[in-house]
Amino acid sequence: MPLGPYFAYERWDPAASWRPFADLALDPAVLSERVEVAAGVLERAGPVPRRVVASVYSLGVVSRLVSPVFAAAVLDGVVPMLALESVWWRPVATGPMPIAYRDVPVRPASPALILDGCIDSTVAPFLATLGDRFRISPKVLWGNVASAFGGANVMLTADRPAYAERAGRLLSELLRLDPLRGMAIWDGRALKRRNCCLFYRVPGAGTCADCVLA
């Protein structure tokens, strides 16, 4: 049974309109265009600084990258070893970004391999380009990654409660490793960030459930 759109990936088809993730991760012009699309959604109640939009947008993209990997590690005990050239995406106006994998090997799951096969290979270059283009603190961006793993844990265990202990243990282990060390705390029941994704600066948005300001 599918876990939901954040855990889904589609079959890559050369005839479809898939774009290589490297374009999104490495090209500031492509990122700027996508941030403007996100701004059109977030600015319904008033203007939002672009660095705020970019931070919120990054959380959505990172969630799409880490959620399937986290679920595979918890449910199947494997880690898809992603790379910029093996991940593809499609632009959408709203909602979770569609992604596809192509020729992705899998290895037995461990926290270190999740960092190597997902974070270092795809998330880190995306955050580096985004942070440089929009002048966002690395603490904010890596806090967003911790939050993305926390969200994946919540959604996964709500649907598969029998895996709650295993998922929580993996989340706790991930938060003890760089670059996620110090970004958030998992107390066995809830994730609490040590920094803020800036979502509170969107007019009418309030704060997130894991926000350090809550």
N, C-alpha and C positions, 0 to 999 in steps of 0.2 A: 504494500500500500504506500503511495507517495507521501512524503513528509510535508510537502508544501513547496511553493515556488522558489524559496531561497535555497532549497536543497536539490533542485532539479537541474539537469543539463540536457541539452538536445543533441541529437546526432549531427555531427559536422557533415555538411554537404557542399562540395565545391560549386554547385549550381545555385546555392542559396546566397543570401546577402550577408554572410558572415564576414566580419572584419577581424584581422589579427589583433590580439590583445596588446601586442607591442605598440601598435598605433596609439592606443589609449594611454598606455603606461609611459611612453617615452616622448610623445609629441605634445608640447605645451599648447599648440593651436587646437588640437583635437580636444584636449582637456578643457580649454577655455570655452569651446563651443558647447560641450556637455554641461558645464557649470551654468552657462547662460540658459540652457533648457531647464535645468533644475531651478534656477532663479524664477523662471516664469511660473513654476508651481508654488514656490515658497513665498512669493511676494504678493499674494492675494490680499493680505491685510496691510501692506506697506512695504517700503524698500528694505532690503536686507544687504548688509555689506558682503562683498563677493567672497571674502575669506571665510565668512560664516557659511555661505552657500556651499563653498568648496569643501569645508569640513563635513557638513551634513551629507553632501554627495559622496564623499569618500567612504563614509560609513556604509552607505548602500552598496557601493562597489565591493568593498572589502568583505561585507557579509556574503555576497554572492560567491566570492572566491573561497572563503574559509568554511562556510556551512557544509557544502558537500564533502569536503575533506574531513571535517570533524565527525560528521555522521558515518563516513566510511570507516574511520578509525574506531569509533565506538561500536558500531553494529557489526562490522565485518572484520575488524582487526587488521585493516590494510590502509595504506596511505597512497593516494594517487600522486605521482611525482610530476607536478606541473612544471611547465617552462613557458616563457613568453611565446615561443613558436608553436606551442601545443594547445593554447587556450584561445578561443575565439568569442566574439561578442557581437551583439546587434543593438543599435541604438533604439530606445523607446522613449516616449514623452514622459510617462509615469510608470511606477511599479518596478519590480525587480528586473534588473538587466538580464536578458537572455544570454546564456553562455553555452558553449560547446567545447568538448575536449577532443583532441585528435592524437592518436598514437601515444597515449599516456601509460607508462608502466606503473605497476603497483608494487609496494614492498610492505613487509610486516610493520604494523603500526608502532610508533614510539613518538613521544613529544619532540625529540630532536629531529626526527624525519619529517614531522609536520612543519617544523621551522625551515628545514632544508628544502622540502619538496613543494611548499606552498608560499610561506612567508618570504624567504630569501629570494625565491625565483620569480615571483609575480607581484606580491604585495609591496615589497620594499622598493623596487624601481618605480612603481606607480606612486607611492607616497613621496618619494624623493622628488619626482617631477612636479607633483601637485604642491608640495610644501614650498618648493623654490618659486613656482609661478605665483602663488597666492600668499606667500610669506606666513605660513602657518607653522606654529611651534611643533617640533617633532614629538613633544610630550602629548600634545593634543591628538596628533595623528596616530601615534602608537597606542594611546588610550582608546582611540576608536577601534583599533584592532582587538584590543582586550574586550571591548564592549561587543564587538561582532561575535567573538567566541562565546561570550556570555549569553548573547541572544540566541545563538545556535544551540547552546545547552538548554535554554528554557524551552525552545520550540521542540527540540528533539525529545526531551524527557516528558513533556506534556503529552506527546503522541506515543512514546515508548517508555512508560514509567518503570518497567523492569530493568532498564538500562541506566537509571538515574545515578546509582552509585558509581558505575564505571565512567559515565560522562563527567560527573563532578570530580572524580579523581584525575581524569585527563585534563580538565580545565585547570585544576589547581596546579598540576605539574607544569603546564604551559606557562602559567603566570609566574613561575619561579625562574624561568629562563629568559635571558636577554633575547630580543629587545623588549619583551613584555614585563620584565621584572620591575616592580614598583608602579606599574600602570593601574592596577586594580587589585582588589582583595576579594577572594571567594571564601565565604565563611561556612560553606556546606549547604547554605540555603539560598543565598542571594549574592550577586556580584555588586560591588561598590567601587566605582572609579575613584582615582585620586586626582583626576583632572576633568575638564569639561569639554564636550564636543562643540560648544557654542550654540546649540540649538535654542537655548533660552532667549537668544537675541533675535529670533524670528518672531515678529509681532503675533501675539496670541498663542504662542507655542507652549509656554510653560517649561518644565524640566522633564528629563527622561527618568525612568524608574531607577537607573543605576547612577544618577548624577551625583557628583561630589557636593553640589549645592543643595540637594534635597534634604 
